[in-house]
Amino acid sequence: TPDHLRWYPNMVHSGDQEVISLRSPELIERSGSMFLRSDIVNLCFREGKMKVSCAGKHDRFLPPVNRVRTYFEKAFGGRVDLYDAITLEPIPEWADSCVSTRYLVVAQKS
């Protein structure tokens, strides 16, 4: 799965609380594939001044959920259940996506 596990909060901050990153994620479709596009603005409060910088638009490919399910089925050889990470509602086997674009995988090893 992607390194961020498809988790995109609207605001994240550095460990020292000096830098805030604001994101406005949206789902887009391009050439039949789904992407999560985020416009990112950074606010830096280091050195006693506020510096605003635009990090631009970033697109992250979102593989179809049924493809992710297949990857885990092959890797674990057992039953795989997917849940929407926000609502914890089960994602049906036929689904290509989920509302929150974030999901939880529960895989049994056979």
Secondary structure as GFF3:
##gff-version 3
##sequence-region A 1 110
A	DSSP	beta_strand	11	13	.	.	.	ID=ss1
A	DSSP	beta_strand	19	30	.	.	.	ID=ss2
A	DSSP	beta_strand	33	44	.	.	.	ID=ss3
A	DSSP	three_ten_helix	46	48	.	.	.	ID=ss4
A	DSSP	beta_strand	51	62	.	.	.	ID=ss5
A	DSSP	alpha_helix	65	76	.	.	.	ID=ss6
A	DSSP	beta_strand	77	84	.	.	.	ID=ss7
A	DSSP	beta_strand	103	109	.	.	.	ID=ss8
###
